[in-house]
């Protein structure tokens, strides 16, 4: 039996506040502060998680006031690499039109001492809410600094996909295929984590974007976050 198969945990719950709810370099909260709550449970090879975040009447999500991300994953070990297959549903509250969509994919994670490397892919098949399909490829490195409460985080991602409705496709890919990145540092003491991130995209150009693409909130930004887990 693998390590993942033997794993089981009590539910973990967290609350977080951030100056901007950014995902893949794009603001989901109109460039304004957001609060969220999350919970996760591991049962053998099954991981279940949920997160609810305030969106502040997001233009990107057609006026939605909040989003619930509901996920489930199957985890297994292949030697020193942990493999995860995952499904996520994004459910939006308060949107003027149907904005819900789903993604499927997975990742591979390798740990060596305090360093953890992850490569992943998430694919949203063609759906009216996102104007086609969306493929997100990502890579991330996390490195704990020995004998300190600090952790360094770096990552890069690439969004692409097919377009059925150009206006709606701008929701997740303003103006088409783009790249995003993140560099950050986290300080954790007990249940409290303080974090500072620099996030950005290569969308600072003259490509045409529909209103739902929310160009104002797709550029570089420094983010502060506070999280409490229990």
PyMOL commands that set and color helices and strands:
alter all, ss='L'
color gray80, all
select helices_A, chain A and resi 3-6+128-130+166-169+211-213+215-217
alter helices_A, ss='H'
color red, helices_A
select strands_A, chain A and resi 12-18+22-23+26-27+34-43+46-58+64-78+81-93+101-112+115-127+132-144+150-160+178-189+192-201+221-229
alter strands_A, ss='S'
color yellow, strands_A
deselect
rebuild
show_as cartoon
